[in-house]
Amino acid sequence: MTKTTTPLPTRAVRGSTSGVAIMAVFDLLGRKWNMRILWELSQQPLSFRALQERCDGMSPSVLNDRVKQLSDAKLLASTASGYQLTELGLSLMHTLDPLRAWAADWESACGQV
């Protein structure tokens, strides 16, 4: 298994060698399962097992890798009540609210094609 580096601002990431923060966040969020994990944790803190179940039973090794990436990126933390979003993670999810609204409009528009 190949270890991947967590996309972070100032690091070269997939699609960009400049280290520009927006490219790093797109790389991080574009990795399989990361958005699903953030979405599930935006509802409530979850234990590892509960998070795994909510993510359609993804393998423990993949979940472990994704949790590590999102923790390294300061978007989630492990607490006594399980994994939960940090303030930065919550801020990201709130920032995505307009995109969710746009996606609903897009869905309606595509349904009319």
N, C-alpha and C positions, 0 to 999 in steps of 0.2 A: 504494500500500500504506500502510495506517495503522500508525503506530508505537504500540505499547502500552506503558504504564508497568508496570514490574515491581511486583507486589503485595508490599508490605513492611509490617511493623508500623508503626503511627502514620500510615499513609497511608489515605485513603479507597479502598475497593476495591469490586468488584462486589458488590452486596448489603449493603454496610455503609459508612456514612460516618464511623463512629466511629474507625476505625484500630485496632481490637482485633486483636491478633496472630492469634488463632485464625481470624478471618474472612479475614485476609490469607493464611494458609497454605491455607485451603480454596480461595480464589480461585486461588492459584498452582498448587496440585496439580490443580485442576479444569480447567486449561487443556489443550487437546488436546496430546498427546504428552509433557507434562512427567513424568507418572508413568512412562511407558514408558522415557523417557531415564534417570530415576533407577533404575528396575528394572535396566536393562541395565548401568548403571555400578556397581550394587551387586555385580555378579559379578566385574568386573575393569575396569581402565582401558582405554579404547578410543580409537583415532584417530577423527577426524571421519568419514572414509570408512567405517570399521568400524561406528561408531555409526549412521550413516545406513543401512547395510545391515541392521543388527539391527532398525532401526525401519521395516522394510518399504519402504525406499527413499524416505523422505519427501524433499521438495524441500530442496536445500541452503539456500535462503533461510529456510524455516520452521525447519530445524534450527539455523541460525545464530541466529535470533531466540530460540528456546527455550533454547539454550545460554547466550545472553547473560542472559536472565531468571534462569535458575538460578544463574549466576555472580554476578549482582547480588544475589541472595538468599543468597549465601554457601553454597550447597549443592553446587556443583561448582567445580573449578578445572582449568585447563589446565597440564599438566606435560610434561616431556620424553617420558614414556611415553603421553601422550594425555590425554583428559579423565578425571578421576576424582572421586569424591565427596570432599568435605571431611569433617572430623570431624563437623561439624554435619549434613551430608548423611547420613553413616553413622548418626548418632544418630537422625535422622528415620526411616530405613529400619528400624532396630531398634524404634523406637517403634510402627511399623505392624505388627509381628509379631502382636500380639494381634488386630488387625483382620483379618489374613489368616486366622487360626484361626477367627474368628467367621464370615468369609465362607465357609469350608469347611463349617461347621455349617449356615449358611444355605442353601448349595447342596444339602446333604443334605435339609434340611427342604423345600425347594422341589421336590425330586425326588419327594417323597412326596405332593404335592398331587394 
